[in-house]
Structures are given as structure tokens and as C-alpha cells.
Amino acid sequence: MKDQEEFYKKLKVQLADTALWPTAYLYKFIVPTDTIKIGQIETIFDNLGAVITTKKSKNGKYTSVSINVRMKNPDQVITKYKEVAVKVEGVISL
């Protein structure tokens, strides 16, 4: 848990230093191929005008979900990462 908080702290600093906010942000997640899990991620980004693309792995076992969405600030970016981590079992955030 502590490592995760450190990761989010570093990410916030990086985001604050590298972009003018609000800005478009690209999320990437890997999930086991399961329409329910993919749907859960899509629901989290509903009503934000997100462009969502999915691509199955070669063997079809996993699906990568890319989400391009305009975010207000680094805190909003991190909030969405945390929401996905809590709500979608087995997700890997990239």
C-alpha cells in the first residue's frame, strides 16, 4: 500500500511538471479479457467525453484498454487510477 501511495505522489509531481492543465491524458490498462471488466473501466470514464479503444493480446487472454480523455488536473488523473484499481479486479495500470 505504501509503495502505491509513493507511486501516486511521484506521478502527481510528474504530471504537474510536464503538462499545462487541463489537458488530454492517455490511460492504459491491461485486464483479463472479460466484457464485464472492460465495461467496468468504460463506466468509470463515462460522461467525460473519453475516447476508448481496446485491443486483445495475441492469444486473446488479455485486453489492453486505452482511454484518451481531457482531465482538469493531476489529482483528477490519480483519482481515476485509484477508482479503476479498486473497482476492477485483476487490472494492471500502465
LOPA-648118 format. One record per atom (N, C-alpha, C, CB): residue number from 1; atom name; x, y, z. Coordinates in nm, 4 decimals. Glycine has a CB too. Layout:
N
    k   a        xx        yy        zz
  NUM  CA         X         Y         Z
...
END
This chain:
94
    k   a        xx        yy        zz
    1   N    0.0818   -0.1193    0.0000
    1  CA    0.0000    0.0000    0.0000
    1   C    0.0866    0.1263    0.0000
    1  CB   -0.0933   -0.0005    0.1203
    2   N    0.1937    0.1224    0.0810
    2  CA    0.2834    0.2377    0.0891
    2   C    0.3492    0.2645   -0.0474
    2  CB    0.3917    0.2142    0.1978
    3   N    0.3900    0.1571   -0.1170
    3  CA    0.4508    0.1726   -0.2490
    3   C    0.3547    0.2416   -0.3457
    3  CB    0.4931    0.0359   -0.3050
    4   N    0.2277    0.2032   -0.3354
    4  CA    0.1275    0.2612   -0.4236
    4   C    0.1123    0.4112   -0.3976
    4  CB   -0.0070    0.1902   -0.4053
    5   N    0.1105    0.4498   -0.2711
    5  CA    0.0995    0.5918   -0.2374
    5   C    0.2213    0.6690   -0.2883
    5  CB    0.0846    0.6099   -0.0849
    6   N    0.3398    0.6087   -0.2756
    6  CA    0.4618    0.6716   -0.3277
    6   C    0.4509    0.6908   -0.4785
    6  CB    0.5865    0.5865   -0.2934
    7   N    0.4018    0.5869   -0.5465
    7  CA    0.3837    0.5927   -0.6913
    7   C    0.2934    0.7104   -0.7277
    7  CB    0.3241    0.4600   -0.7446
    8   N    0.1800    0.7242   -0.6578
    8  CA    0.0855    0.8320   -0.6889
    8   C    0.1444    0.9690   -0.6587
    8  CB   -0.0439    0.8132   -0.6105
    9   N    0.2241    0.9794   -0.5521
    9  CA    0.2893    1.1065   -0.5203
    9   C    0.3851    1.1479   -0.6316
    9  CB    0.3646    1.0963   -0.3867
   10   N    0.4667    1.0513   -0.6762
   10  CA    0.5620    1.0799   -0.7844
   10   C    0.4883    1.1154   -0.9126
   10  CB    0.6550    0.9593   -0.8085
   11   N    0.3820    1.0411   -0.9411
   11  CA    0.3041    1.0662   -1.0624
   11   C    0.2466    1.2079   -1.0596
   11  CB    0.1904    0.9618   -1.0769
   12   N    0.1964    1.2497   -0.9446
   12  CA    0.1378    1.3833   -0.9330
   12   C    0.2415    1.4905   -0.9635
   12  CB    0.0794    1.4047   -0.7927
   13   N    0.3610    1.4747   -0.9106
   13  CA    0.4686    1.5710   -0.9359
   13   C    0.5039    1.5720   -1.0848
   13  CB    0.5941    1.5369   -0.8507
   14   N    0.5166    1.4520   -1.1430
   14  CA    0.5494    1.4432   -1.2864
   14   C    0.4416    1.5099   -1.3709
   14  CB    0.5662    1.2958   -1.3293
   15   N    0.3176    1.4810   -1.3400
   15  CA    0.2076    1.5387   -1.4175
   15   C    0.2048    1.6905   -1.4045
   15  CB    0.0738    1.4799   -1.3722
   16   N    0.2267    1.7389   -1.2852
   16  CA    0.2252    1.8836   -1.2623
   16   C    0.3386    1.9521   -1.3377
   16  CB    0.2358    1.9143   -1.1122
   17   N    0.4522    1.8830   -1.3481
   17  CA    0.5706    1.9415   -1.4123
   17   C    0.5686    1.9325   -1.5651
   17  CB    0.6945    1.8734   -1.3607
   18   N    0.4932    1.8379   -1.6191
   18  CA    0.5070    1.8103   -1.7629
   18   C    0.3900    1.8555   -1.8484
   18  CB    0.5264    1.6652   -1.7831
   19   N    0.2829    1.9059   -1.7881
   19  CA    0.1677    1.9430   -1.8695
   19   C    0.1030    2.0709   -1.8175
   19  CB    0.0653    1.8293   -1.8720
   20   N    0.0372    2.1395   -1.9086
   20  CA   -0.0460    2.2535   -1.8714
   20   C   -0.1877    2.1994   -1.8576
   20  CB   -0.0375    2.3716   -1.9782
   21   N   -0.2475    2.2234   -1.7436
   21  CA   -0.3799    2.1660   -1.7163
   21   C   -0.4884    2.2690   -1.7408
   21  CB   -0.3883    2.1138   -1.5717
   22   N   -0.6089    2.2276   -1.7840
   22  CA   -0.6493    2.0912   -1.8203
   22   C   -0.5803    2.0444   -1.9483
   22  CB   -0.8015    2.0837   -1.8374
   23   N   -0.5662    1.9124   -1.9627
   23  CA   -0.5005    1.8559   -2.0797
   23   C   -0.5551    1.7166   -2.1089
   23  CB   -0.3481    1.8507   -2.0591
   24   N   -0.5279    1.6692   -2.2298
   24  CA   -0.5659    1.5318   -2.2650
   24   C   -0.4671    1.4376   -2.1966
   24  CB   -0.5668    1.5099   -2.4218
   25   N   -0.5191    1.3290   -2.1424
   25  CA   -0.4350    1.2302   -2.0743
   25   C   -0.4691    1.0929   -2.1289
   25  CB   -0.4547    1.2352   -1.9192
   26   N   -0.3656    1.0113   -2.1507
   26  CA   -0.3871    0.8764   -2.2027
   26   C   -0.3643    0.7742   -2.0918
   26  CB   -0.2935    0.8481   -2.3229
   27   N   -0.4720    0.7071   -2.0539
   27  CA   -0.4641    0.5960   -1.9584
   27   C   -0.4454    0.4673   -2.0369
   27  CB   -0.5921    0.5885   -1.8679
   28   N   -0.3693    0.3746   -1.9795
   28  CA   -0.3584    0.2408   -2.0387
   28   C   -0.3751    0.1393   -1.9272
   28  CB   -0.2212    0.2210   -2.1131
   29   N   -0.4637    0.0449   -1.9531
   29  CA   -0.4882   -0.0625   -1.8574
   29   C   -0.4821   -0.1959   -1.9305
   29  CB   -0.6256   -0.0443   -1.7865
   30   N   -0.4411   -0.2991   -1.8597
   30  CA   -0.4457   -0.4359   -1.9110
   30   C   -0.5398   -0.5128   -1.8190
   30  CB   -0.3011   -0.5026   -1.9169
   31   N   -0.6366   -0.5819   -1.8780
   31  CA   -0.7289   -0.6637   -1.7983
   31   C   -0.7423   -0.8002   -1.8629
   31  CB   -0.8682   -0.5953   -1.7850
   32   N   -0.7734   -0.9017   -1.7813
   32  CA   -0.8078   -1.0305   -1.8419
   32   C   -0.9264   -1.0062   -1.9357
   32  CB   -0.8422   -1.1399   -1.7317
   33   N   -0.9254   -1.0693   -2.0530
   33  CA   -1.0320   -1.0464   -2.1500
   33   C   -1.1644   -1.0932   -2.0913
   33  CB   -1.0022   -1.1194   -2.2836
   34   N   -1.2479   -0.9968   -2.0604
   34  CA   -1.3761   -1.0218   -1.9957
   34   C   -1.4605   -0.8970   -2.0190
   34  CB   -1.3597   -1.0543   -1.8409
   35   N   -1.5716   -0.9123   -2.0885
   35  CA   -1.6528   -0.7950   -2.1239
   35   C   -1.7001   -0.7194   -2.0003
   35  CB   -1.7734   -0.8375   -2.2074
   36   N   -1.7192   -0.7897   -1.8897
   36  CA   -1.7631   -0.7223   -1.7661
   36   C   -1.6532   -0.6292   -1.7160
   36  CB   -1.7999   -0.8263   -1.6561
   37   N   -1.5280   -0.6787   -1.7111
   37  CA   -1.4162   -0.5953   -1.6619
   37   C   -1.3937   -0.4749   -1.7540
   37  CB   -1.2856   -0.6796   -1.6516
   38   N   -1.3991   -0.4987   -1.8835
   38  CA   -1.3803   -0.3887   -1.9792
   38   C   -1.4931   -0.2870   -1.9621
   38  CB   -1.3764   -0.4421   -2.1262
   39   N   -1.6145   -0.3364   -1.9445
   39  CA   -1.7301   -0.2491   -1.9218
   39   C   -1.7165   -0.1672   -1.7947
   39  CB   -1.8569   -0.3312   -1.9156
   40   N   -1.6591   -0.2277   -1.6898
   40  CA   -1.6391   -0.1552   -1.5635
   40   C   -1.5461   -0.0359   -1.5855
   40  CB   -1.5809   -0.2495   -1.4545
   41   N   -1.4392   -0.0583   -1.6609
   41  CA   -1.3455    0.0520   -1.6897
   41   C   -1.4168    0.1600   -1.7704
   41  CB   -1.2200    0.0002   -1.7672
   42   N   -1.4909    0.1181   -1.8737
   42  CA   -1.5609    0.2157   -1.9575
   42   C   -1.6601    0.2981   -1.8751
   42  CB   -1.6342    0.1444   -2.0725
   43   N   -1.7280    0.2339   -1.7809
   43  CA   -1.8251    0.3035   -1.6962
   43   C   -1.7580    0.4098   -1.6100
   43  CB   -1.8991    0.2038   -1.6074
   44   N   -1.6388    0.3803   -1.5597
   44  CA   -1.5656    0.4762   -1.4752
   44   C   -1.5356    0.6053   -1.5520
   44  CB   -1.4337    0.4133   -1.4240
   45   N   -1.5182    0.5930   -1.6836
   45  CA   -1.4847    0.7108   -1.7650
   45   C   -1.6051    0.7656   -1.8416
   45  CB   -1.3739    0.6761   -1.8631
   46   N   -1.7254    0.7138   -1.8095
   46  CA   -1.8487    0.7632   -1.8716
   46   C   -1.8660    0.9118   -1.8466
   46  CB   -1.9703    0.6868   -1.8186
   47   N   -1.9307    0.9781   -1.9391
   47  CA   -1.9666    1.1195   -1.9256
   47   C   -1.8466    1.2135   -1.9172
   47  CB   -2.0516    1.1379   -1.8040
   48   N   -1.7300    1.1675   -1.9590
   48  CA   -1.6130    1.2558   -1.9605
   48   C   -1.5681    1.2850   -2.1032
   48  CB   -1.4976    1.1933   -1.8811
   49   N   -1.6409    1.2322   -2.2003
   49  CA   -1.6022    1.2521   -2.3398
   49   C   -1.4777    1.1737   -2.3771
   49  CB   -1.5795    1.3987   -2.3668
   50   N   -1.4549    1.0617   -2.3091
   50  CA   -1.3344    0.9815   -2.3319
   50   C   -1.3428    0.9050   -2.4639
   50  CB   -1.3129    0.8836   -2.2159
   51   N   -1.2276    0.8916   -2.5297
   51  CA   -1.2154    0.8054   -2.6468
   51   C   -1.1498    0.6767   -2.5980
   51  CB   -1.1317    0.8743   -2.7636
   52   N   -1.2234    0.5670   -2.6074
   52  CA   -1.1768    0.4402   -2.5523
   52   C   -1.1528    0.3410   -2.6648
   52  CB   -1.2783    0.3836   -2.4510
   53   N   -1.0321    0.2815   -2.6654
   53  CA   -1.0018    0.1772   -2.7633
   53   C   -0.9543    0.0530   -2.6893
   53  CB   -0.8944    0.2252   -2.8657
   54   N   -0.9901   -0.0625   -2.7437
   54  CA   -0.9479   -0.1882   -2.6824
   54   C   -0.8763   -0.2726   -2.7860
   54  CB   -1.0686   -0.2649   -2.6233
   55   N   -0.7836   -0.3532   -2.7392
   55  CA   -0.7089   -0.4416   -2.8289
   55   C   -0.6756   -0.5689   -2.7524
   55  CB   -0.5785   -0.3723   -2.8830
   56   N   -0.7152   -0.6826   -2.8100
   56  CA   -0.6853   -0.8110   -2.7455
   56   C   -0.5404   -0.8505   -2.7692
   56  CB   -0.7791   -0.9212   -2.7977
   57   N   -0.4845   -0.9229   -2.6726
   57  CA   -0.3490   -0.9752   -2.6885
   57   C   -0.3508   -1.0848   -2.7957
   57  CB   -0.2935   -1.0304   -2.5525
   58   N   -0.2320   -1.1259   -2.8355
   58  CA   -0.2198   -1.2246   -2.9421
   58   C   -0.3004   -1.3515   -2.9130
   58  CB   -0.0738   -1.2602   -2.9628
   59   N   -0.2917   -1.3998   -2.7903
   59  CA   -0.3632   -1.5230   -2.7558
   59   C   -0.5052   -1.4964   -2.7056
   59  CB   -0.2858   -1.5996   -2.6503
   60   N   -0.5429   -1.3694   -2.6965
   60  CA   -0.6792   -1.3342   -2.6574
   60   C   -0.7063   -1.3408   -2.5087
   60  CB   -0.7740   -1.4225   -2.7265
   61   N   -0.6038   -1.3715   -2.4294
   61  CA   -0.6226   -1.3876   -2.2851
   61   C   -0.6393   -1.2523   -2.2145
   61  CB   -0.5039   -1.4635   -2.2250
   62   N   -0.5748   -1.1498   -2.2680
   62  CA   -0.5793   -1.0165   -2.2079
   62   C   -0.6256   -0.9137   -2.3100
   62  CB   -0.4415   -0.9774   -2.1517
   63   N   -0.6780   -0.8041   -2.2598
   63  CA   -0.7186   -0.6933   -2.3451
   63   C   -0.6566   -0.5660   -2.2904
   63  CB   -0.8740   -0.6812   -2.3530
   64   N   -0.5985   -0.4875   -2.3807
   64  CA   -0.5480   -0.3571   -2.3379
   64   C   -0.6583   -0.2553   -2.3656
   64  CB   -0.4132   -0.3187   -2.4125
   65   N   -0.6782   -0.1672   -2.2696
   65  CA   -0.7801   -0.0639   -2.2801
   65   C   -0.7079    0.0702   -2.2730
   65  CB   -0.8895   -0.0775   -2.1669
   66   N   -0.7183    0.1478   -2.3811
   66  CA   -0.6576    0.2818   -2.3850
   66   C   -0.7702    0.3838   -2.3774
   66  CB   -0.5706    0.3029   -2.5153
   67   N   -0.7509    0.4827   -2.2934
   67  CA   -0.8536    0.5842   -2.2734
   67   C   -0.7894    0.7209   -2.2866
   67  CB   -0.9229    0.5684   -2.1350
   68   N   -0.8329    0.7953   -2.3870
   68  CA   -0.7828    0.9305   -2.4061
   68   C   -0.8927    1.0256   -2.3615
   68  CB   -0.7407    0.9566   -2.5555
   69   N   -0.8622    1.1039   -2.2603
   69  CA   -0.9655    1.1887   -2.2013
   69   C   -0.9044    1.3181   -2.1490
   69  CB   -1.0386    1.1144   -2.0880
   70   N   -0.9806    1.4249   -2.1566
   70  CA   -0.9345    1.5543   -2.1055
   70   C   -0.9573    1.5576   -1.9543
   70  CB   -1.0091    1.6734   -2.1762
   71   N   -0.8521    1.5830   -1.8811
   71  CA   -0.8603    1.5869   -1.7355
   71   C   -0.8272    1.7278   -1.6865
   71  CB   -0.7644    1.4825   -1.6718
   72   N   -0.8882    1.7648   -1.5733
   72  CA   -0.8727    1.9006   -1.5188
   72   C   -0.7365    1.9242   -1.4569
   72  CB   -0.9791    1.9273   -1.4155
   73   N   -0.6863    1.8209   -1.3833
   73  CA   -0.5621    1.8402   -1.3086
   73   C   -0.5040    1.7034   -1.2692
   73  CB   -0.5869    1.9284   -1.1819
   74   N   -0.3807    1.7021   -1.2180
   74  CA   -0.3185    1.5741   -1.1784
   74   C   -0.4009    1.4961   -1.0760
   74  CB   -0.1802    1.5998   -1.1216
   75   N   -0.4672    1.5660   -0.9845
   75  CA   -0.5490    1.4961   -0.8839
   75   C   -0.6614    1.4162   -0.9489
   75  CB   -0.6080    1.5965   -0.7840
   76   N   -0.7232    1.4735   -1.0523
   76  CA   -0.8318    1.4035   -1.1204
   76   C   -0.7784    1.2782   -1.1907
   76  CB   -0.9013    1.4972   -1.2221
   77   N   -0.6593    1.2877   -1.2487
   77  CA   -0.5964    1.1727   -1.3141
   77   C   -0.5765    1.0603   -1.2123
   77  CB   -0.4603    1.2130   -1.3783
   78   N   -0.5196    1.0943   -1.0985
   78  CA   -0.4879    0.9946   -0.9949
   78   C   -0.6153    0.9351   -0.9350
   78  CB   -0.4022    1.0582   -0.8835
   79   N   -0.7176    1.0173   -0.9168
   79  CA   -0.8456    0.9678   -0.8646
   79   C   -0.9005    0.8574   -0.9543
   79  CB   -0.9480    1.0831   -0.8529
   80   N   -0.8919    0.8757   -1.0849
   80  CA   -0.9425    0.7743   -1.1784
   80   C   -0.8590    0.6469   -1.1721
   80  CB   -0.9433    0.8293   -1.3219
   81   N   -0.7265    0.6604   -1.1605
   81  CA   -0.6417    0.5412   -1.1460
   81   C   -0.6842    0.4611   -1.0230
   81  CB   -0.4919    0.5812   -1.1352
   82   N   -0.7055    0.5319   -0.9120
   82  CA   -0.7430    0.4648   -0.7874
   82   C   -0.8799    0.3988   -0.7996
   82  CB   -0.7431    0.5644   -0.6710
   83   N   -0.9727    0.4673   -0.8652
   83  CA   -1.1077    0.4125   -0.8829
   83   C   -1.1033    0.2828   -0.9635
   83  CB   -1.1992    0.5154   -0.9529
   84   N   -1.0255    0.2828   -1.0708
   84  CA   -1.0122    0.1616   -1.1524
   84   C   -0.9491    0.0495   -1.0697
   84  CB   -0.9270    0.1897   -1.2793
   85   N   -0.8436    0.0820   -0.9949
   85  CA   -0.7739   -0.0194   -0.9148
   85   C   -0.8678   -0.0850   -0.8128
   85  CB   -0.6539    0.0436   -0.8424
   86   N   -0.9579   -0.0065   -0.7556
   86  CA   -1.0497   -0.0578   -0.6536
   86   C   -1.1647   -0.1371   -0.7159
   86  CB   -1.1054    0.0575   -0.5700
   87   N   -1.2176   -0.0889   -0.8279
   87  CA   -1.3409   -0.1455   -0.8829
   87   C   -1.3201   -0.2611   -0.9802
   87  CB   -1.4172   -0.0386   -0.9513
   88   N   -1.2022   -0.2687   -1.0430
   88  CA   -1.1813   -0.3689   -1.1477
   88   C   -1.0763   -0.4689   -1.1016
   88  CB   -1.1384   -0.3022   -1.2812
   89   N   -1.1218   -0.5892   -1.0696
   89  CA   -1.0322   -0.6935   -1.0191
   89   C   -0.9370   -0.7391   -1.1279
   89  CB   -1.1124   -0.8130   -0.9656
   90   N   -0.8089   -0.7528   -1.0928
   90  CA   -0.7103   -0.8059   -1.1865
   90   C   -0.6564   -0.7064   -1.2874
   90  CB   -0.7690   -0.9185   -1.2590
   91   N   -0.6883   -0.5784   -1.2704
   91  CA   -0.6429   -0.4778   -1.3654
   91   C   -0.4966   -0.4422   -1.3400
   91  CB   -0.7307   -0.3522   -1.3568
   92   N   -0.4248   -0.4134   -1.4478
   92  CA   -0.2878   -0.3633   -1.4388
   92   C   -0.2890   -0.2238   -1.5016
   92  CB   -0.1836   -0.4603   -1.5114
   93   N   -0.2443   -0.1252   -1.4258
   93  CA   -0.2361    0.0117   -1.4765
   93   C   -0.0968    0.0356   -1.5309
   93  CB   -0.2704    0.1151   -1.3659
   94   N   -0.0893    0.0925   -1.6497
   94  CA    0.0411    0.1224   -1.7097
   94   C    0.0652    0.2720   -1.7094
   94  CB    0.0498    0.0673   -1.8534
END
